Amino acid sequence: MPIYIDRHFIEDATKQALSDAHEKDIHIQDKYDCKFLTYWFDEKRNTAFCLVDAPNKHAIHCAHDEAHGDVPHEILEVDPGIVQSFLGRMSDPEPDEDTGVVEHDSAYRAIMFTDLKDSTLMTSIHGDEKALHLVHIHNAIVRNALRKYEGGEIKHTGDGIMASFKIIPNAVLCAKEIQDGFKLRNAKQPQDALYVKIGISAGEPIEEHGDLFGSAVQLSARLCSLAGAEETIVSQRVKDSCTNSGIEMEDSTLAELKGFLEKEKVYKLA
């Protein structure tokens, strides 16, 4: 059966209320041939997201309605592999070893794109074998930083990497680690210096009708394209999530980005 993720707007909800609702869903799921796999709850934004194996959207709506009456505002069919990449799990998290309590995280994620500047030109300058070696250096620097800051690699884009982060400031710290890694490498081997551009946005799995994290992914890619060599540019949401983190950013600028109707306020990492 297809896998779906749905979104609920739940005012003044609590973790216990969401846990109880999930149990009620599981209790009624067989009647509608559904399997409620897990959920994410964002208390700050009053949103919850359920992951469900179901025959169709109508079955999910009916199961929620009978179980507790909190029907979803939107339901999106998703690829399980993409859900795992973005959100890091397809089932409930493990209980805490000390307390035995299961903590369901928010589905809010930072999305990062890296782009190796002039990667196509490198082939003309160095040849295929050397150019591929330089791309592998990029991959190693980025992946080392992702491991350090708990970023999940979603896919390799050919000359860059797309990743997601559960902790938004970690994405920015990771970007700084990446840029510092390239600067250190370039100081040792200036004859074939490499420069990376990075864009970071943040959002929820379903912002509008369309793909999983569709607008957040699009915005991150556009910010990466906007960045210059050795630059990291982040969105307003990322900036807001880094308040009191000690991360320094330059004053905002307004950018006109392809695919976005209004100019976006963006920030360059200092």
N, C-alpha and C positions, 0 to 999 in steps of 0.2 A: 504493500500500500504506500501511497505518497506520504511524505513527511511535511508537516506544516509548522510554522511559528505564528502565533497570534499575539496581538497587543491589546492590553486592557488599560484604561485610565481609571484608577481607583483612588478616590480622594480619602485622605486620612487613614489609609490602610496600615496595618502593622505586619511584622514578620510572622507573628503567630496566626493572624487572620489569613495570610497567604498560604501558610502551611496547612491550615485547616481546610481551605478551599481546594488545595491540591489533593488532599486525602479524600475529599468528597468527590472530586473528579474521578479518582482512581476507583472509588466504590461503585460508580455508575457506568464506568467506561465500557464494560462488556456489552451492555444493552445497546450501545451505539457502534459496536465494533471498532472502538478507539483504544489507543494505548497512550496515556499521558506519561511522557518520558521524563520531563523535568521542567523547571521554570526558573526565571530570573526576576528579581524584584528590586526596583529602584525607588526607595522611600523618598529620596530627595525630589524626584521628578514625578512621583505618583503614577508610575507605570509598572506593569508586569507583563512578562512574555512567557507563554507556554509553548513547549515543543511537543507535538502530538503526531503519532502515527495513526492515520485515519483514512477512511474510504473517500471522504470529500469534506469540503468546508461546512456543509450543512450539518453533518454529523457532529462536528466539533461545537458548533453553535448550540445545537440541541442538548448535547451533554452538559455543557457549561450551564445552560439555562435551567435544566432540571437539578443539577448538583447544588448550585448556590445562587443562580440568577445573575451572576456577573458575566454577561456575554461579551465576547471580544468586539472591539471596534474595527479591527482589521485582521485578516488572515492571509498569510502568504505561503505558497508552496515553495519549499527550499530543497537544496541539495545537501544531504547529510554531511558530505565531506567539507562543504563550504561552511556549514554551521560549526563543525569541529574546528576548522581553521580559525574562524573569527572569534568564536566564543569559548573554545577550549574544552568543551564537553558536550556529550549527548545524553547524559544521565545525571542524576542527583550527585552533588559532591560528596566526598567521604566525610563521615562524622569527625569532629575534633577528637584527637586522641585522649585529651584530658577530660573534656566535658561531655563528649558523646553527642554534642549538638551539631546539626547539619546547618551550615551557613550558606544560603543562596546569594550569590553575588549579583550585582547589577549587570545588565546587558550593555551598558554604556561603554564604548570602546574608543580608544584613539587609533586612528588609521595612519600609518606612515608609508610613504613612497620614497625610495632612494633612486637616483638616476646617475649613472656614471657619465660625466660630461664628455662629449665627443667620442663616444665609444665606437661609432661607425668609422670615424676618421682614423681611429687607432689601427684598424685593419689595413688601411691604405699606407699608413706610415710604417707600421711594424710587421705587417704580414699576419696571416690567420693564426699561426701558432703562438706568436708573441702576444697578439691581441687577446686571444683566449686566456692566456696565462694572466694577463692584467685584469681581466674580468674575474678570474678566480681569486685574485688578491682582494678585489672589491668584495666578493662574496664572503671571504674569510673575515675581513674586518667587520663587516656588517653583522654576520652571524655570531661572532664573538660578543659583540655589544648586545645583540638580542638576548643571548643567554644570560648575560650579566643583569639585564634589566627586565627579564621575564616577558620578553616580546615573543609573539608567536608568528612564525613565517607563514604567510598565506600562499604566496606564489613568487616564482622568479619570473621577471618580465623580460629577460634577455640581457638588458643592460642595467637592471636594478632589481630591488626586492620590495614587495608589499608585505607589511606586517601589522599586527594588531596588539594592543596593550590594554590590560584590564585597569591598570593604574595610570592615569593620564600623564602626570609629571614624569613617570618613568620613560615615556616615549620621548619627551624633550631631553631628558638626561642621556638617553640612548643616542639621540641624534648628536649631542655634544661629544659623546664618546667616539662616535663614528668619525666626526669631523676631526677630532684630535688624533685619532688613529691614522687618518690619511695624511695629516700634517707631519706627524712623526715619520711616517714611511717616506714621504716626499723629501724630507730633510736628509734622509739617508741615501735616497736614489733620485736626485733631481733630474737626471737625464731622461727619465720616463715618468714624470710626475703624473699623479692621478687626482682628479677633482670630482667630488660628489655633490649633487644637489639633493635637498631633502624637503619634503612637504608633509605637514601633519595636520589632520583635522580630527574631529570627534563627533560621535553621534550614536543613535540607537539603531537596532536592527531594522526597524520599519519606521521610516520617516515619512514617506509618501508611498503611493502604489508603485511597485517596481521591484528592483533587486534588493537582496539582503545588503544593508548598509549602503544602498545605492548612492545617495547624495553625499554621504561622508567620503566614500571612495572617490567619487568624481571630484569633490573639492580638494582632497589630498593630492590627487594627480595633477590638478590645475596649479596648486601651490608649488608642487615640485617643479613643474614647467616654468613657473614664474621666477623661481630662485636662480641666482647666479652661482658660479663656481664657489665652492666652500660655504654656501649659504644654506640656512635652514629657515623656512617660513612656516608659521603656524596660524591657525584660524582663531577667531575670537573665542570660540568655545574652549579651545586648548588653553589660551591665555587665561580665561576665567578659572579654569580648573587648576592653574598653577599659582593662584594667589597664595601668598605667605609661604611659598616653597623655596624662596631665595633664588629662583631662576631669573636671570636678567634678560630682558627683551627690549628692543628699541621701540620708540614711539610708533603708534599704528599708522598705516597708510591705507588708502582706499584703492582697491584693485578691481579692474573690470575683467572678469573671468568668463571664458567661453562656456556656455551652458547655464549661466546664472543670470537671472533677470536684473538683479540689483548689484551694485558694487559691494564687494566684501571687504570688511575691515580685517587687515592682516598684520602680522608682527614678525619681525626678523629677530632671530635668536642672537643675542649680543655675543 
